[in-house]
Amino acid sequence: MAEPYILVLYYSRHGATAAMASQVARGVETVAGMSARLRTVPAISATCEAVEDAIPADGPLYCELDELAACAGLVLGSPTRFGNMAAPLKYFLDQSSGLWLSGALIDKPAAVFTSTSSLHGGQESTLLSMLLPLLHHGMVAAGLPYSEPGLMTASAGGTPYGASHWAGPDNQKRLDPQEAALCRALGARVGRLALSLGQSSGDAS
């Protein structure tokens, strides 16, 4: 039987959200019996004829809806766009109505993370808006508890709603150690919850 996995699904334009996704995946991998699956989504073009290649030139593969359906849990990441998730990620989620109808994601844990160019550029509103479609899917929202020490001391990113990062106006600011640690903590928490909820579901049946 295949090992259960947490789907770390993200969109990244300048690399900051991708760096966060890698740290989230590292956190997932610290949980025995759980693996991480990194996936991304293609950009959206305003030109109707533009079509992305089926496989990206580099980095993780594009996510398939079947991978979303089969995951044990989900960690969703996006840069901030006016206090909301980026359009490519929203477009992918908008195609998941079949999974909603079948209840494929009900009772699976989900968490979110984001990167912003400005320190007060909508980190928390983006995280909360990203949770909305996941709640519609019946997923169990997991944030970051204040037992994580970095949550009280981080000076740039880090919220109870999910991991966050301040990339700077030129998007060149790298993850600081506290931001990276909170990303790993988020991944590990979703991994642990997925194991716990999966066992509870098995016991119930």
TAHU-V371760 format. One record per residue. N is the residue number from 1. RES is the residue in one letter. PHI is phi as a letter, one per 20 degrees, with the letter a starting at -180 (NA if undefined). PSI is psi in whole degrees, 0 to 359 (999 if undefined). Layout:
n={N/N}
res={RES/RES}
phi={PHI/PHI}
psi={PSI/PSI}
This chain:
n={1/2/3/4/5/6/7/8/9/10/11/12/13/14/15/16/17/18/19/20/21/22/23/24/25/26/27/28/29/30/31/32/33/34/35/36/37/38/39/40/41/42/43/44/45/46/47/48/49/50/51/52/53/54/55/56/57/58/59/60/61/62/63/64/65/66/67/68/69/70/71/72/73/74/75/76/77/78/79/80/81/82/83/84/85/86/87/88/89/90/91/92/93/94/95/96/97/98/99/100/101/102/103/104/105/106/107/108/109/110/111/112/113/114/115/116/117/118/119/120/121/122/123/124/125/126/127/128/129/130/131/132/133/134/135/136/137/138/139/140/141/142/143/144/145/146/147/148/149/150/151/152/153/154/155/156/157/158/159/160/161/162/163/164/165/166/167/168/169/170/171/172/173/174/175/176/177/178/179/180/181/182/183/184/185/186/187/188/189/190/191/192/193/194/195/196/197/198/199/200/201/202/203/204/205}
res={M/A/E/P/Y/I/L/V/L/Y/Y/S/R/H/G/A/T/A/A/M/A/S/Q/V/A/R/G/V/E/T/V/A/G/M/S/A/R/L/R/T/V/P/A/I/S/A/T/C/E/A/V/E/D/A/I/P/A/D/G/P/L/Y/C/E/L/D/E/L/A/A/C/A/G/L/V/L/G/S/P/T/R/F/G/N/M/A/A/P/L/K/Y/F/L/D/Q/S/S/G/L/W/L/S/G/A/L/I/D/K/P/A/A/V/F/T/S/T/S/S/L/H/G/G/Q/E/S/T/L/L/S/M/L/L/P/L/L/H/H/G/M/V/A/A/G/L/P/Y/S/E/P/G/L/M/T/A/S/A/G/G/T/P/Y/G/A/S/H/W/A/G/P/D/N/Q/K/R/L/D/P/Q/E/A/A/L/C/R/A/L/G/A/R/V/G/R/L/A/L/S/L/G/Q/S/S/G/D/A/S}
phi={NA/f/f/f/c/e/e/d/d/b/c/c/e/d/o/f/f/f/f/f/g/f/f/g/f/g/f/g/f/f/e/f/n/c/d/d/c/e/b/c/c/f/f/d/d/f/e/f/f/f/c/f/f/f/c/f/f/b/n/f/f/f/f/d/f/f/f/f/f/e/f/e/a/c/c/d/c/b/f/e/c/l/m/b/f/f/g/g/f/f/f/f/f/f/e/e/f/f/f/f/f/e/m/f/d/f/m/e/f/b/b/c/b/b/c/c/f/d/f/d/e/o/g/f/f/f/g/f/f/f/f/g/f/f/f/f/f/n/f/e/f/c/d/d/f/f/f/f/g/f/f/e/d/f/d/c/d/o/b/f/e/q/f/b/b/e/e/n/f/d/l/d/f/f/g/e/g/f/f/f/f/f/f/f/f/f/f/f/f/f/f/f/f/f/f/f/f/f/f/f/f/f/f/f/e}
psi={134/145/137/152/152/125/117/99/128/165/137/133/317/2/344/316/326/320/321/317/321/320/321/315/321/320/318/317/348/350/116/133/7/136/164/142/109/129/154/184/151/156/160/133/143/347/116/329/347/130/129/150/152/333/129/155/327/170/190/160/162/143/143/148/328/326/324/317/324/354/155/343/166/135/118/131/142/147/161/133/97/45/17/170/160/150/319/322/319/321/317/314/327/342/3/19/329/323/325/316/324/347/26/334/2/134/12/142/148/146/167/157/157/161/140/152/325/151/325/46/18/28/307/321/324/314/315/320/328/332/335/308/332/325/324/329/357/16/160/112/132/122/202/118/156/3/345/114/326/340/329/343/348/137/354/298/167/115/160/347/347/174/148/164/139/108/347/160/335/7/28/356/120/163/130/167/324/317/316/319/323/325/315/320/322/315/317/322/316/323/315/318/322/318/315/314/325/320/319/320/320/322/321/330/999}
